[in-house]
Amino acid sequence: MPYAPADDRYDRMPYRRTGRSGLLLPPISLGFWWNFGHDRPLETSRTIVRRAFDLGVTHFDLANNYGPPYGSAEENFGTLMRQDLRRFRDELVISTKAGYDMWPGPYGDHGSRKYLLASLDQSLARMGLDYVDIFYSHRFDPDTPLEETMGALDSAVRAGKALYVGISSYSAEKTREAAAILLDLGTPLLIHQPSYSMLNRWIEPDLLDAVGELGIGCIVFSPLAQGMLTDKYLGGIPEGSRASRPTSLSPDLITDEALAKIRALNEIASRRGQSLAQMALAWTLRDVRVTSALIGASSVAQLEDNIAALARLDFTSEELAEIDRYASDSAINIWAASSET
């Protein structure tokens, strides 16, 4: 039977404006960094994506090297587009990125015009799309002139291969520079995608002010600190968890100090009637400058639990003060090099 999305999919989702643009995004978007590659059954991915759309999640975020293996998340998403979502393309916001290693040799990494535009063509082919809604520079490249990187993003829009452009993990200073270059080119910077969570607050001193002043959106990734801000690690590192496997979440990050913070935050969440993950997501969305939070999901149940965070987004000043006692940087920002150059 052909997929038919829920008729009420837009009734309860409180969409947010992306900066001063005309684009609305759901406050929770679905990211394909993990769980959607060829190492997972396609049918599992299908049930998660279908349920997300049924719940009003219209934004799906990918990158060229998401998998594993590289490219496989886009390939799987392309299959789901052909089989389930093609009729609803105009109801979806699909993004992809380039900036990290993708293929061998000097032209498969970083921020050159050659790499970015070749990567976008490959991404479109894998997904079977004519265009993406947002194309990102995935990280700042100090060895490529920023004018070249931003010029490539502008070219993608002018070629009809992207509707909007974004950047990820840029410092506040480089964000301002990138926005100025793009404005001069006639392709405004739509959105910034930084890492942000209760254990990784690097965007607060300067970057949030920058995006607010520039009128661009902010969509945060890793709001659950790669799973650390869930009940999964309250008792340590369980077998089969991300930290127990060779992934981006090193067990070295789950220190006794970090666990003490996580347990204290979990107690606050319980008093609020939320899971730790739900409170962590709601906390990242407390600032109006944050448009959306990107989640991953390994099951429909996990997806539904995370989206349920939207039922309780309010915080009292007392709650925020108590959270601040434990929500502090915990040396988990593995993407810091991009924003420190």
Residue frames as qw, qx, qy, qz and C-alpha x, y, z in Angstrom:
[[0.000, 0.888, 0.460, 0.000, 0.00, 0.00, 0.00],
 [0.363, 0.565, -0.056, 0.739, 1.32, 3.51, -0.84],
 [0.342, -0.270, -0.516, 0.737, 2.23, 5.61, 2.17],
 [0.133, -0.754, -0.375, -0.523, -0.47, 8.07, 3.23],
 [0.252, 0.151, -0.507, 0.810, 0.67, 10.54, 5.92],
 [0.115, -0.533, -0.723, 0.423, -1.55, 11.49, 8.83],
 [0.094, 0.752, 0.444, 0.478, -4.18, 14.08, 7.94],
 [0.371, -0.917, -0.138, -0.046, -3.54, 15.96, 11.19],
 [0.805, 0.012, -0.113, 0.582, 0.24, 16.15, 10.80],
 [0.273, 0.419, -0.057, 0.864, 0.34, 19.95, 10.96],
 [0.428, -0.737, -0.377, -0.363, -2.20, 20.47, 13.73],
 [0.688, -0.709, -0.105, 0.113, 0.07, 20.27, 16.78],
 [0.735, 0.009, 0.022, 0.678, 3.53, 21.22, 15.53],
 [0.084, -0.943, -0.150, 0.285, 4.41, 24.82, 16.54],
 [0.725, 0.408, 0.129, 0.540, 6.62, 25.84, 13.61],
 [0.362, -0.756, -0.013, 0.545, 9.23, 28.54, 14.14],
 [0.476, 0.878, -0.039, 0.010, 10.49, 31.22, 11.78],
 [0.832, -0.015, 0.043, 0.553, 14.10, 30.84, 10.64],
 [0.344, -0.182, 0.002, 0.921, 15.63, 34.16, 11.62],
 [0.278, 0.530, 0.138, -0.790, 14.04, 36.95, 9.60],
 [0.064, 0.106, -0.797, -0.591, 13.48, 34.71, 6.56],
 [0.667, -0.011, -0.139, -0.732, 10.19, 33.40, 5.25],
 [0.618, 0.096, -0.776, -0.082, 11.08, 29.77, 6.03],
 [0.682, -0.475, 0.278, -0.482, 9.38, 27.98, 8.92],
 [0.459, 0.259, -0.845, 0.092, 10.94, 24.90, 10.52],
 [0.771, -0.496, -0.371, -0.152, 9.64, 22.46, 13.10],
 [0.322, -0.825, 0.391, -0.249, 11.25, 23.04, 16.51],
 [0.639, -0.341, 0.684, 0.086, 12.47, 19.46, 16.35],
 [0.628, 0.587, -0.378, -0.344, 14.01, 18.24, 13.10],
 [0.960, -0.114, 0.254, 0.028, 15.25, 14.77, 12.19],
 [0.082, 0.786, -0.579, -0.199, 18.97, 14.32, 11.54],
 [0.964, 0.224, -0.110, -0.091, 20.49, 11.42, 9.65],
 [0.024, 0.766, -0.632, 0.119, 24.00, 11.51, 11.15],
 [0.114, -0.211, 0.962, -0.132, 23.57, 8.06, 12.71],
 [0.484, 0.208, 0.748, -0.403, 21.02, 5.25, 12.37],
 [0.648, 0.614, 0.184, -0.411, 20.18, 5.73, 8.68],
 [0.136, 0.618, -0.690, -0.350, 23.14, 4.16, 6.86],
 [0.732, 0.199, -0.580, -0.298, 23.54, 0.75, 5.26],
 [0.193, 0.180, -0.875, 0.405, 24.41, -0.72, 8.66],
 [0.374, 0.165, 0.599, -0.689, 20.73, -0.46, 9.62],
 [0.303, 0.398, 0.846, 0.185, 17.69, -2.15, 8.05],
 [0.022, -0.192, -0.331, -0.924, 16.02, 0.17, 5.57],
 [0.394, -0.567, -0.648, -0.322, 12.64, -0.77, 6.97],
 [0.462, -0.547, -0.439, 0.543, 13.65, 0.63, 10.38],
 [0.178, -0.163, 0.108, 0.964, 14.61, 3.92, 8.75],
 [0.181, -0.354, -0.603, -0.691, 11.34, 3.94, 6.83],
 [0.419, -0.641, -0.643, 0.015, 9.18, 3.55, 9.95],
 [0.383, -0.491, -0.245, 0.743, 11.05, 6.37, 11.71],
 [0.087, -0.047, 0.305, 0.947, 10.84, 8.77, 8.77],
 [0.257, -0.468, -0.677, -0.508, 7.17, 8.04, 8.14],
 [0.434, -0.656, -0.568, 0.241, 6.29, 8.54, 11.80],
 [0.316, -0.332, -0.076, 0.886, 8.28, 11.77, 11.93],
 [0.070, -0.149, -0.436, -0.885, 6.34, 13.19, 8.99],
 [0.374, -0.553, -0.714, -0.210, 3.08, 12.00, 10.52],
 [0.448, -0.637, -0.421, 0.465, 3.96, 14.07, 13.60],
 [0.131, 0.981, 0.138, -0.037, 4.68, 17.21, 11.61],
 [0.490, -0.572, 0.404, 0.519, 8.45, 16.92, 11.28],
 [0.650, 0.743, 0.140, -0.078, 9.03, 18.39, 7.84],
 [0.183, 0.868, -0.462, 0.002, 12.80, 18.94, 8.00],
 [0.974, -0.094, 0.108, 0.175, 15.28, 16.13, 7.30],
 [0.018, -0.913, 0.397, 0.087, 18.96, 16.97, 7.70],
 [0.965, 0.094, 0.109, 0.221, 21.71, 15.02, 5.92],
 [0.091, -0.827, 0.456, 0.316, 25.34, 15.38, 4.86],
 [0.638, 0.531, -0.509, -0.228, 27.46, 13.82, 2.16],
 [0.361, 0.349, -0.841, 0.203, 29.37, 11.51, 4.52],
 [0.614, -0.235, 0.462, -0.595, 26.55, 10.40, 6.81],
 [0.677, 0.151, -0.683, -0.227, 26.23, 6.64, 7.05],
 [0.174, -0.534, 0.718, 0.411, 28.05, 4.39, 7.55],
 [0.607, -0.083, 0.186, 0.768, 29.41, 3.97, 4.96],
 [0.007, -0.421, 0.060, 0.905, 29.81, 7.48, 3.59],
 [0.284, 0.108, -0.499, -0.812, 26.92, 8.46, 1.35],
 [0.186, -0.228, -0.949, -0.111, 24.63, 5.67, 2.47],
 [0.088, 0.496, 0.592, -0.630, 22.28, 7.87, 4.50],
 [0.304, 0.460, -0.187, -0.813, 21.62, 9.94, 1.40],
 [0.258, 0.086, -0.860, -0.432, 21.18, 6.80, -0.68],
 [0.080, -0.354, -0.905, 0.221, 18.65, 5.40, 1.78],
 [0.178, 0.534, 0.323, -0.761, 16.85, 8.72, 1.97],
 [0.271, 0.312, -0.520, -0.748, 16.69, 8.72, -1.82],
 [0.194, -0.151, -0.953, -0.176, 15.00, 5.33, -1.70],
 [0.003, -0.509, -0.711, 0.486, 12.47, 6.62, 0.82],
 [0.207, 0.460, -0.068, -0.861, 11.82, 9.64, -1.35],
 [0.287, 0.130, -0.738, -0.597, 11.10, 7.47, -4.38],
 [0.278, -0.237, -0.930, -0.050, 8.94, 5.00, -2.49],
 [0.242, -0.587, -0.692, 0.343, 7.16, 7.18, 0.08],
 [0.181, -0.681, -0.243, 0.666, 7.76, 10.92, -0.04],
 [0.307, 0.109, 0.480, 0.814, 8.05, 12.02, -3.66],
 [0.059, -0.693, -0.596, -0.400, 4.45, 13.26, -3.75],
 [0.400, -0.867, -0.272, 0.123, 5.15, 15.42, -0.70],
 [0.650, 0.145, -0.037, 0.745, 8.40, 17.03, -1.86],
 [0.047, 0.598, 0.074, 0.797, 6.99, 20.55, -1.57],
 [0.633, -0.712, -0.136, -0.273, 6.01, 19.87, 2.05],
 [0.880, -0.297, -0.070, 0.363, 9.59, 18.96, 3.00],
 [0.048, 0.930, -0.363, 0.033, 12.76, 20.85, 3.84],
 [0.966, -0.008, 0.031, 0.257, 15.75, 18.68, 2.91],
 [0.021, -0.932, 0.361, 0.027, 19.28, 19.80, 3.71],
 [0.945, 0.022, -0.041, 0.323, 22.73, 18.43, 3.06],
 [0.269, -0.912, 0.268, 0.153, 26.28, 19.53, 3.77],
 [0.862, 0.326, -0.135, 0.364, 29.86, 19.25, 2.58],
 [0.080, -0.903, 0.318, -0.278, 33.08, 20.10, 4.38],
 [0.616, -0.492, 0.613, -0.049, 34.44, 16.93, 5.96],
 [0.069, -0.363, 0.852, 0.371, 36.24, 14.08, 4.23],
 [0.779, 0.308, 0.217, -0.501, 34.19, 12.30, 1.60],
 [0.929, 0.358, 0.028, 0.085, 36.47, 10.80, -1.08],
 [0.761, -0.303, 0.152, 0.552, 40.23, 10.27, -1.47],
 [0.512, 0.404, 0.230, 0.723, 42.61, 12.87, -2.78],
 [0.224, -0.136, -0.208, 0.942, 42.94, 16.63, -2.40],
 [0.258, -0.163, -0.305, -0.902, 39.48, 17.47, -3.77],
 [0.545, -0.383, -0.704, -0.247, 37.29, 15.44, -1.39],
 [0.510, -0.515, -0.503, 0.470, 37.52, 17.51, 1.79],
 [0.284, -0.328, -0.158, 0.887, 37.38, 21.01, 3.30],
 [0.199, 0.733, 0.412, -0.503, 35.95, 24.14, 1.66],
 [0.147, -0.247, 0.516, 0.807, 37.12, 24.63, -1.90],
 [0.567, 0.365, -0.064, -0.736, 34.69, 25.50, -4.66],
 [0.461, 0.270, -0.786, -0.311, 35.63, 22.31, -6.50],
 [0.113, -0.045, -0.949, 0.290, 34.84, 20.10, -3.51],
 [0.313, 0.278, 0.527, -0.740, 31.63, 21.79, -2.42],
 [0.584, 0.386, -0.150, -0.698, 29.96, 21.89, -5.83],
 [0.447, 0.221, -0.842, -0.207, 31.09, 18.40, -6.83],
 [0.001, 0.071, 0.897, -0.437, 29.81, 17.08, -3.51],
 [0.462, 0.307, 0.313, -0.771, 26.44, 18.75, -3.97],
 [0.598, 0.320, -0.498, -0.540, 26.05, 17.14, -7.39],
 [0.328, 0.109, -0.935, 0.076, 26.87, 13.74, -5.87],
 [0.179, 0.155, 0.720, -0.652, 24.40, 14.30, -3.01],
 [0.569, 0.320, 0.009, -0.757, 21.60, 15.22, -5.40],
 [0.560, 0.255, -0.715, -0.333, 22.30, 12.08, -7.44],
 [0.162, 0.024, -0.936, 0.312, 22.25, 9.85, -4.34],
 [0.250, 0.305, 0.618, -0.680, 18.96, 11.32, -3.15],
 [0.229, 0.435, 0.774, 0.399, 17.40, 11.54, -6.60],
 [0.006, -0.825, -0.380, 0.419, 16.62, 15.24, -6.14],
 [0.454, 0.717, 0.197, 0.491, 16.79, 18.23, -8.45],
 [0.059, 0.666, -0.260, 0.697, 17.59, 20.54, -5.53],
 [0.459, -0.353, -0.679, 0.452, 17.98, 20.65, -1.77],
 [0.181, -0.913, -0.324, -0.168, 16.31, 23.28, 0.33],
 [0.294, -0.914, 0.280, 0.016, 19.46, 24.11, 2.33],
 [0.857, 0.294, -0.229, 0.356, 23.09, 23.48, 1.39],
 [0.509, -0.851, 0.107, 0.067, 25.67, 23.97, 4.14],
 [0.420, 0.603, -0.584, 0.345, 29.36, 24.55, 4.43],
 [0.828, -0.373, -0.419, -0.018, 29.84, 21.86, 7.07],
 [0.652, -0.589, -0.092, 0.468, 32.87, 23.48, 8.73],
 [0.107, 0.964, -0.184, -0.159, 35.12, 26.50, 8.40],
 [0.890, 0.173, 0.079, 0.415, 38.24, 25.87, 6.33],
 [0.282, -0.858, 0.101, 0.418, 41.11, 28.19, 7.34],
 [0.471, -0.271, 0.581, 0.607, 43.11, 27.22, 4.25],
 [0.260, 0.495, 0.650, 0.515, 40.48, 28.30, 1.72],
 [0.037, -0.080, 0.047, -0.995, 39.50, 31.96, 1.29],
 [0.263, 0.395, 0.717, -0.510, 36.09, 32.49, 2.84],
 [0.408, 0.511, -0.140, -0.744, 35.07, 34.31, -0.33],
 [0.302, 0.233, -0.840, -0.387, 35.65, 31.09, -2.30],
 [0.007, -0.199, -0.952, 0.232, 33.60, 28.93, 0.07],
 [0.287, 0.530, 0.461, -0.651, 30.72, 31.40, 0.24],
 [0.334, 0.457, -0.420, -0.710, 30.94, 31.94, -3.53],
 [0.160, 0.025, -0.962, -0.221, 30.39, 28.22, -4.02],
 [0.128, 0.429, 0.788, -0.422, 27.24, 28.36, -1.85],
 [0.307, 0.575, 0.043, -0.757, 26.00, 31.32, -3.87],
 [0.256, 0.315, -0.724, -0.558, 26.67, 29.41, -7.10],
 [0.020, 0.177, 0.982, -0.060, 24.62, 26.45, -5.83],
 [0.255, 0.584, 0.527, -0.562, 21.61, 28.73, -5.37],
 [0.293, 0.599, -0.250, -0.702, 22.07, 30.46, -8.72],
 [0.176, 0.206, -0.884, -0.381, 22.31, 27.07, -10.44],
 [0.724, -0.167, -0.185, -0.643, 18.96, 26.05, -8.92],
 [0.648, 0.056, -0.749, 0.124, 20.54, 23.25, -6.90],
 [0.325, -0.330, -0.664, 0.587, 19.76, 24.81, -3.49],
 [0.101, -0.833, -0.427, -0.337, 17.11, 27.25, -2.30],
 [0.352, -0.910, 0.140, -0.165, 19.00, 28.49, 0.76],
 [0.656, 0.368, -0.522, 0.403, 22.50, 28.24, 2.22],
 [0.653, -0.745, 0.024, -0.137, 23.86, 27.70, 5.70],
 [0.348, 0.580, -0.650, 0.347, 27.06, 27.23, 7.65],
 [0.869, -0.426, -0.243, -0.071, 27.94, 24.87, 10.49],
 [0.800, -0.423, -0.082, 0.417, 30.36, 25.21, 13.42],
 [0.399, 0.578, -0.018, 0.712, 31.63, 28.66, 12.42],
 [0.330, -0.300, -0.445, 0.777, 32.73, 31.10, 15.12],
 [0.100, 0.840, 0.413, -0.337, 30.72, 34.27, 15.71],
 [0.093, -0.676, 0.315, 0.660, 33.41, 36.32, 13.94],
 [0.134, -0.104, 0.815, 0.554, 33.49, 34.05, 10.87],
 [0.193, 0.593, 0.781, -0.041, 29.69, 33.91, 10.85],
 [0.091, 0.843, 0.152, -0.509, 29.57, 37.68, 10.55],
 [0.083, -0.509, 0.578, 0.632, 32.17, 37.62, 7.77],
 [0.203, 0.169, 0.911, 0.316, 30.35, 34.84, 5.89],
 [0.191, 0.727, 0.621, -0.223, 27.03, 36.65, 6.19],
 [0.049, 0.784, -0.102, -0.611, 28.54, 39.87, 4.83],
 [0.120, -0.286, 0.761, 0.570, 30.08, 38.10, 1.84],
 [0.178, 0.376, 0.895, 0.162, 26.85, 36.30, 1.01],
 [0.148, 0.790, 0.411, -0.431, 24.81, 39.48, 1.37],
 [0.023, 0.645, -0.372, -0.667, 27.08, 41.21, -1.13],
 [0.095, -0.080, 0.889, 0.442, 26.64, 38.25, -3.50],
 [0.525, -0.031, -0.221, -0.821, 22.85, 38.47, -3.21],
 [0.711, -0.176, -0.666, -0.142, 22.32, 35.12, -1.46],
 [0.389, -0.665, 0.329, -0.546, 21.54, 35.82, 2.22],
 [0.223, 0.178, -0.914, 0.288, 22.83, 33.42, 4.86],
 [0.626, -0.408, -0.423, -0.513, 19.75, 31.56, 6.11],
 [0.847, -0.494, -0.034, -0.196, 20.93, 29.51, 9.07],
 [0.123, 0.610, -0.738, 0.262, 23.80, 28.38, 11.28],
 [0.919, -0.216, -0.282, -0.170, 24.08, 24.82, 12.60],
 [0.082, 0.603, -0.676, 0.414, 26.26, 24.58, 15.75],
 [0.569, -0.213, -0.774, 0.177, 26.55, 21.90, 18.39],
 [0.237, -0.433, 0.271, -0.826, 24.75, 22.91, 21.59],
 [0.677, -0.378, -0.625, -0.088, 23.56, 21.16, 24.71],
 [0.554, -0.813, 0.003, -0.180, 23.50, 21.52, 28.48],
 [0.809, -0.405, 0.219, 0.365, 27.00, 20.03, 28.50],
 [0.533, 0.102, 0.378, 0.750, 28.29, 22.10, 25.55],
 [0.044, 0.875, 0.411, -0.251, 27.32, 25.76, 25.82],
 [0.507, -0.176, 0.241, 0.809, 29.94, 27.34, 23.57],
 [0.184, 0.533, 0.505, 0.653, 27.45, 29.28, 21.45],
 [0.266, -0.823, -0.487, 0.122, 26.11, 31.39, 24.32],
 [0.387, -0.558, -0.043, 0.733, 28.82, 34.05, 24.78],
 [0.016, -0.459, 0.324, 0.827, 28.93, 35.33, 21.19],
 [0.051, 0.076, 0.832, 0.547, 27.33, 33.20, 18.50],
 [0.034, 0.640, 0.764, -0.080, 23.72, 33.53, 19.65],
 [0.009, -0.750, -0.116, 0.651, 24.14, 37.30, 19.69],
 [0.081, -0.322, 0.597, 0.730, 25.58, 37.16, 16.17],
 [0.041, 0.308, 0.874, 0.373, 22.73, 35.12, 14.68],
 [0.008, -0.735, -0.596, 0.322, 20.18, 37.31, 16.44],
 [0.039, -0.689, 0.089, 0.718, 21.71, 40.52, 15.16],
 [0.035, -0.233, 0.711, 0.663, 22.15, 39.14, 11.65],
 [0.681, 0.219, 0.119, -0.689, 18.61, 37.78, 11.52],
 [0.518, 0.266, -0.774, -0.248, 19.66, 34.25, 10.63],
 [0.877, -0.324, -0.124, -0.333, 18.28, 31.05, 12.08],
 [0.061, -0.529, 0.812, -0.239, 20.03, 28.64, 14.41],
 [0.928, -0.078, -0.211, -0.298, 19.47, 24.89, 14.31],
 [0.280, -0.660, 0.671, -0.190, 21.44, 23.07, 16.99],
 [0.829, 0.143, -0.527, -0.121, 22.85, 19.59, 16.61],
 [0.561, 0.020, -0.724, 0.400, 23.75, 17.08, 19.31],
 [0.370, -0.586, 0.093, -0.715, 21.29, 18.65, 21.80],
 [0.897, -0.401, -0.015, -0.182, 21.39, 15.38, 23.76],
 [0.198, -0.748, 0.633, 0.016, 25.20, 15.35, 23.77],
 [0.464, 0.321, -0.793, -0.231, 25.26, 12.22, 21.57],
 [0.738, -0.281, -0.588, -0.178, 23.00, 10.41, 24.05],
 [0.352, 0.071, -0.633, 0.686, 24.74, 11.48, 27.25],
 [0.277, -0.027, 0.303, -0.911, 21.69, 13.58, 28.18],
 [0.730, -0.153, -0.451, -0.490, 19.37, 10.59, 28.27],
 [0.754, -0.486, 0.320, -0.305, 18.74, 7.92, 30.86],
 [0.904, 0.311, -0.291, 0.041, 21.06, 5.58, 28.95],
 [0.571, 0.395, -0.494, 0.524, 24.24, 6.48, 30.85],
 [0.478, -0.718, 0.128, -0.490, 22.87, 7.15, 34.33],
 [0.882, -0.414, 0.224, -0.032, 24.41, 3.89, 35.55],
 [0.459, -0.470, 0.611, 0.441, 27.57, 4.06, 33.44],
 [0.335, 0.449, -0.564, -0.606, 28.24, 2.82, 29.90],
 [0.819, 0.078, 0.480, -0.306, 25.86, 0.00, 28.91],
 [0.434, -0.100, 0.789, 0.424, 26.79, -2.69, 26.43],
 [0.350, 0.526, 0.699, 0.334, 25.68, -1.83, 22.89],
 [0.017, 0.917, 0.223, -0.329, 25.45, 1.93, 23.51],
 [0.517, 0.831, -0.082, 0.189, 27.19, 4.43, 21.24],
 [0.179, -0.842, 0.485, -0.155, 29.95, 4.96, 23.82],
 [0.775, -0.287, 0.563, 0.003, 30.62, 1.20, 23.91],
 [0.797, 0.420, 0.351, 0.256, 31.37, 1.14, 20.17],
 [0.471, -0.197, 0.227, 0.829, 34.04, 2.90, 18.08],
 [0.183, 0.804, 0.478, 0.301, 32.03, 6.02, 17.27],
 [0.184, 0.642, -0.074, 0.740, 32.28, 9.77, 17.82],
 [0.578, -0.703, 0.086, -0.405, 31.19, 9.36, 21.46],
 [0.489, 0.355, -0.714, 0.353, 34.36, 8.27, 23.22],
 [0.691, -0.531, -0.485, 0.070, 33.92, 6.58, 26.62],
 [0.491, -0.036, -0.284, 0.823, 36.58, 9.04, 27.80],
 [0.132, -0.409, -0.125, -0.894, 33.93, 11.78, 27.61],
 [0.681, -0.534, -0.351, -0.357, 31.72, 10.03, 30.14],
 [0.305, 0.333, -0.626, 0.636, 33.69, 11.00, 33.22],
 [0.316, -0.436, -0.747, 0.389, 32.61, 10.76, 36.84],
 [0.008, -0.322, -0.174, 0.931, 32.16, 14.54, 36.83],
 [0.326, 0.007, -0.494, -0.806, 29.94, 14.40, 33.75],
 [0.417, -0.310, -0.846, -0.124, 27.88, 11.56, 35.21],
 [0.188, -0.399, -0.593, 0.674, 27.31, 13.54, 38.40],
 [0.186, 0.233, -0.093, -0.950, 25.95, 16.45, 36.34],
 [0.395, -0.081, -0.715, -0.571, 23.76, 14.14, 34.26],
 [0.348, -0.361, -0.846, 0.179, 22.26, 12.50, 37.34],
 [0.049, -0.398, -0.396, 0.826, 21.50, 15.85, 38.95],
 [0.286, 0.169, -0.329, -0.884, 19.87, 17.10, 35.75],
 [0.366, -0.190, -0.864, -0.288, 17.83, 13.90, 35.56],
 [0.180, -0.425, -0.732, 0.501, 16.41, 14.64, 39.01],
 [0.150, 0.359, 0.064, -0.919, 15.31, 18.10, 37.85],
 [0.349, 0.046, -0.650, -0.673, 13.68, 16.59, 34.77],
 [0.283, -0.298, -0.910, 0.057, 11.79, 14.07, 36.91],
 [0.027, -0.463, -0.523, 0.715, 10.35, 16.88, 39.03],
 [0.261, 0.333, -0.220, -0.879, 9.20, 18.57, 35.81],
 [0.762, 0.287, 0.482, -0.322, 7.46, 15.39, 34.69],
 [0.627, 0.692, -0.298, -0.196, 9.86, 14.92, 31.79],
 [0.937, -0.015, 0.035, 0.347, 12.55, 12.49, 30.82],
 [0.448, -0.587, 0.214, 0.639, 16.08, 13.88, 30.85],
 [0.376, 0.160, 0.593, 0.694, 16.11, 13.87, 27.04],
 [0.041, 0.787, 0.551, 0.274, 12.86, 15.82, 26.90],
 [0.313, -0.890, -0.113, 0.311, 14.11, 18.46, 29.31],
 [0.502, -0.347, 0.385, 0.693, 17.42, 18.71, 27.46],
 [0.285, 0.416, 0.607, 0.614, 15.63, 19.36, 24.18],
 [0.118, -0.891, -0.428, -0.094, 13.23, 21.86, 25.73],
 [0.465, -0.716, 0.029, 0.519, 16.18, 23.66, 27.33],
 [0.428, -0.069, 0.456, 0.777, 17.93, 24.19, 23.97],
 [0.084, 0.565, 0.601, 0.559, 14.69, 25.66, 22.58],
 [0.268, -0.731, -0.469, 0.417, 14.19, 28.11, 25.45],
 [0.175, -0.498, 0.173, 0.831, 16.00, 30.85, 23.53],
 [0.578, 0.679, 0.307, -0.332, 13.91, 32.38, 20.73],
 [0.209, 0.744, -0.507, -0.382, 17.03, 32.66, 18.57],
 [0.228, -0.177, 0.948, 0.132, 17.16, 28.86, 18.34],
 [0.578, 0.163, -0.331, -0.728, 14.87, 27.81, 15.50],
 [0.937, 0.003, -0.229, -0.266, 15.12, 24.04, 15.81],
 [0.427, -0.552, 0.713, -0.066, 16.96, 21.19, 17.51],
 [0.650, 0.346, -0.611, -0.289, 18.20, 18.24, 15.48],
 [0.706, -0.326, 0.570, -0.264, 17.59, 14.80, 16.92],
 [0.322, 0.256, -0.871, -0.269, 18.61, 11.35, 15.78],
 [0.772, -0.130, 0.310, -0.539, 16.42, 8.33, 16.38],
 [0.043, 0.279, -0.949, -0.139, 17.07, 4.61, 16.40],
 [0.004, -0.362, -0.932, 0.013, 13.40, 3.70, 16.88],
 [0.199, -0.608, -0.444, -0.627, 9.91, 5.13, 16.59],
 [0.578, -0.681, -0.424, 0.147, 9.57, 5.03, 20.38],
 [0.517, -0.320, -0.063, 0.792, 12.69, 7.19, 20.78],
 [0.105, 0.315, 0.366, 0.869, 11.43, 9.61, 18.15],
 [0.372, -0.681, -0.498, -0.387, 8.05, 9.96, 19.84],
 [0.606, -0.588, -0.335, 0.418, 9.63, 10.43, 23.27],
 [0.409, -0.131, 0.066, 0.901, 11.81, 13.24, 21.96],
 [0.062, -0.427, -0.422, -0.798, 9.01, 15.03, 20.12],
 [0.472, -0.685, -0.554, -0.032, 6.97, 14.85, 23.33],
 [0.445, -0.239, -0.235, 0.830, 9.42, 17.43, 24.72],
 [0.003, 0.311, 0.286, 0.906, 7.35, 20.04, 22.88],
 [0.444, -0.643, -0.586, -0.215, 4.53, 19.53, 25.37],
 [0.532, -0.799, -0.156, 0.233, 6.56, 21.32, 28.06],
 [0.596, 0.484, -0.025, 0.640, 8.85, 24.06, 26.79],
 [0.204, -0.867, 0.042, -0.452, 8.37, 26.52, 29.64],
 [0.651, -0.054, -0.523, 0.547, 10.86, 26.91, 32.49],
 [0.362, -0.914, -0.183, 0.007, 10.58, 28.87, 35.68],
 [0.185, 0.843, -0.400, 0.309, 13.46, 31.13, 36.65],
 [0.617, -0.546, 0.528, -0.206, 14.10, 28.82, 39.60],
 [0.945, 0.142, 0.290, 0.058, 14.35, 25.80, 37.34],
 [0.620, 0.720, -0.135, 0.282, 16.78, 27.56, 35.01],
 [0.151, -0.812, 0.477, -0.301, 18.92, 28.65, 37.94],
 [0.787, -0.333, 0.508, -0.109, 19.05, 25.10, 39.27],
 [0.889, 0.411, 0.145, 0.139, 19.86, 23.69, 35.83],
 [0.338, 0.856, -0.291, 0.260, 22.70, 26.20, 35.52],
 [0.534, -0.669, 0.501, -0.129, 24.33, 24.65, 38.58],
 [0.751, -0.126, 0.638, 0.118, 24.92, 21.45, 36.61],
 [0.699, 0.638, 0.289, 0.143, 24.63, 22.46, 32.95],
 [0.131, -0.871, 0.354, 0.314, 28.21, 23.43, 32.24],
 [0.609, 0.619, -0.476, -0.144, 30.76, 22.66, 29.57],
 [0.846, -0.343, 0.404, -0.061, 32.13, 19.15, 29.96],
 [0.135, -0.570, 0.703, 0.403, 34.86, 19.03, 27.30],
 [0.624, 0.247, 0.742, 0.008, 32.62, 17.17, 24.83],
 [0.465, 0.804, 0.023, -0.370, 32.71, 19.62, 21.90],
 [0.721, -0.107, 0.540, 0.421, 34.58, 17.46, 19.40],
 [0.487, 0.687, 0.379, 0.385, 33.82, 20.01, 16.65],
 [0.282, -0.870, -0.086, 0.396, 35.56, 22.89, 18.44],
 [0.521, -0.216, 0.398, 0.723, 38.44, 23.11, 15.97],
 [0.277, 0.561, 0.563, 0.539, 36.12, 24.50, 13.29],
 [0.153, -0.918, -0.305, -0.202, 34.92, 27.39, 15.46],
 [0.571, -0.717, 0.062, 0.394, 38.29, 28.19, 17.01],
 [0.569, -0.019, 0.392, 0.723, 40.05, 29.05, 13.73]]
